[in-house]
Amino acid sequence: MSAIPDYPPGRGLLKGKNVLVTAAAGTGIGFATAKRCLEEGARVFVSDVHERRLGEAAERLRTIVPDGVASQVCDVTREEDVRALVAAAIAAHGRIDVLVNNAGLGGSAAVVEMTDEQWHKVLDVSLTSVFRMTRAVLPHMYAGGGGAIVNNASVLGWRAQALQSHYAAAKAGVMAFTRCSAIEAAEHGVRINAVAPSIAMHAFLNRVTSDDLLTELKRREAFGRTAETWEVANVIVFLASDLAGYMTGEVVSVSSQHA
């Protein structure tokens, strides 16, 4: 197993930018992304459906930049919540330069046993929310002359895994939505890209995934370990930054998984 690299210092990649991150509570990729954005000079607005955990996350982020963090509870499956979130982010920071669509929902179910409710819930949170948030933010980015959107997909949008048909279908949809919406947004100076992580370890994933499956998933990775959430966040920051200025409609794999 390869060693985890040192945590990188900020380099001002998002200096002066205003970033909105969905599903940023807890210990996952969303929180790591918000933290890295702050460290790269951005102001962040974070949201999540879990009010208590969101408040705790915002307080942790304020230890980095006390006046650089705002938050609001949002259920991304509710259109009225999405519209209110976008309005609040603009009211707090004046504009949205970067949107990170991180909200997602997993779960395991065999196709023959999967209910309509299970199917629709995973697609609503993991795919339709990306559409809702993008639809709400794009007019403001168009009016402002530009911006960047980064969607969180998954390698399962490309690769097969048993019991993950609903999640894989949603993430493949995120990839297709990223490509098509990017073509529409390009003429307005807005870039839309996605990351496709294989597996990033955090406390919640550890609770809902069996030890046997985690061992197997680690075995598939060339580095013999899961990614750190901040390693995925680094790629999100890159795609949000001006360094990726000629990239749009791309899905970047954040994985050491064997083909």
N, C-alpha and C positions, 0 to 999 in steps of 0.2 A: 504494500500500500504506500502510495506517495504521501509525502508530508504536506500538510496544509500550508500554503504560502502565508507570508506576513500580511497583515491587514494594511492596505495601501493608504497613504496620506491623501488628503484632498489636493486637487491641482487647479481649482477654480474653473472647472469645465462648464459649470452651470451658473457662473457668477451673474447676478442680476436677473435670473430667470424665476418665474413663478410656476410651481409644479403642483398639480393635483394628483393624488394617489388614492385609488380605491382599495378597500380591504387591507388597510394598513395597520390594523391592531394586531396584537399577539406577537409571535416570534417568526413569522414567515417572510416570504420574499417582499411583500408590501412594506412591512416595517423596515426591513433592511434597505429597500429602495429609498424610502423617505429619509432615512438616516444618511445614506450616501449622498443624496441630493443636497441635504443641508451642508454636509462636509465639502461639497463641491461648490458652495456659494449660493445656492438657491434659497428662496423662501418656499415653504411647503404648506399645502392644505391637505389634511388627511381625513379620510372617511372610513366608516365601517358600520356594519349593522349592529355590532355589539357595543352598546353605550359605555359600559364600565371599562372594558378592555381598550376601547378607543381613548377614553380619558387617560388611562394609565400610559398608553403609547404616546399620547401628546405630551404628557408631563416628562416622560423619558427623553423625548426629542428636544424639549425646551431646555434640557441641561446642556445641549450643544449650542443652540442659538435661542436665547430666551424669548426674543421678540420675532422669531422667524417662523413660528408654527401656529396654524389655526386648524380647527377641526369641526366636523359636523357629522352627526349620525345619518346614515343613508342606507336604505334597502334598495339595491340596484335593480331589483325586480319590479319596483314601483316607479312609474313614470313621474309622478308628482315629487317623489323624493329626489330623483335624478335632477329634475329641473331646479328644485330648491337648492341642491348641492352646488350646481354650477353657478347659480345666482349668488350664493353665499361666498364662493371662492372668488368671484369677480369683485364682490363688495369688499372683501377683506384685503385683497392684494392688487386690485385695479384691473387685472387681466389674468388670463391663463396662457402661459407660454408652452407648457408641457402637460399632457395628460398621460398618466400611466394607468391603463385598464388592467388591474391585477385581480379583480374579483373572480373567484372560481369555486366550484363545488365538485368533489369527487364522490367516491363510493364504489362498491363492488357488487355486481349482480349479473347472473347468467341471463342471456337473452330470453330463454324460455321461461324464466321466473320474474323478469323485470316488469314492473307495473307501468302503466302510462304515467302515473304520478312521479315515479322515480325518473323516468326518461325526461319528462317535461321540466322537472325541477332542475336537473343537472344542466340541461340546455338553456334554461332561462337564466340561471346564474352565470354560467361559464361562457355562453355565446351571445344570447340576446342582450345581456347587460352591456356588452362591448358595443353593440349597435346603439343602444339607448344613450350611453355616455358620449359616444362619438357624434351621434346626431345632435345632441344638446350642445356640445362644445364647438363643433366646426363653424357654425355661423359667427361666433365671437372671434375665432382664429382667422376666418376669412376677412372679417371686418378690420382686424388688426394687421393684416398683411402677411401672416405666417404663423408657424407653430410646429410642434412635433407631438405625435401620439405614438406611444409604445404599448403594444398589447402583449399580454402574457399567454402564450400558447403552450405547447408541450410536444415532446418528441412522439407522443402517442398519436399526434395528428398525422404522423408518417408510419409509425411502427405498430405492430399487432401485440396485444396483450389480452389474455382471457379475462373476462368479467369486467372489461372496461369499455364496452361498446358505446355507452352513452357519453362517457367522458371523452373518449377518442373522437367520436363524431363531433362533439362540441368544439374540441380543440382544432380539428381539421377545418371546421367552419370558421374559427377565428383566423386561421391562416388564409383561407379564401377571402374572407371579409377584408382582411388587411390588404391583400393584393388589389382587390377591386376598388375599395374606398380610396386607396393611395392614388390611383389614376385620376379619380375625380378631384382629389384635394390638391394635386400637384400644381395645377394652374393658378391656385390661390396661395402658393408658397408654403403649404402645409405638407409635412412629411409624415407618413404612417408606416411603421415597421413593427415587427414582433420578435420576441425571443421564444425559443422552444427549449426549455430546460428538460433534462432527463430526470434527475432526482436531486433535490436539495433538502438536506436534513434540518428539521426544526422540531420543537417540542410537540406540536399538534400531530405532525406526521408520525412521529415516533409512537404516539398513543393509539393511533388508528390503524397502524400497519403491523402485521405480525413479524416476529423476529426472523422467521424463515424467509418471508418475502423480502425483507430488507437485506438479508444476507445474499439472496439471489440477485437482487438489483445491484448491489455493490459489486458482485462478481462480474456483472456484465460491463462494468466501467473499467476503462483502460487504467485509470489511476487507482482502482481498487477501493474507492471511497465515494461517498456522496459529495455533491458540491456543498459548500457553505452558502447560505442564502445571500451573503454579500458578494459572492463570486457571480451569481446571477445578476444582482443589482448593478455590479460594475458594467455589465454589457447593456443593461437598460440605460444607465447614465450615458454611456457612449452613444447609443442610438438617439438619445434625447439631445445630445450636445451638437455643437457646430462641426465637430470632427466628422460626423456622419452626414454632412451637408449634401452629399450626392447620393444618399441611399434613401429609397422609398419603395414600398411594396415588398420589402425583403423580410424573410423569416430566418433569424440567426439561431442556429443550434447552440445551446450552452450545455455541452455534453462531452464526456469522454467515452461514450458508449460505443462498443464495437458495432460495426455495420451488420 
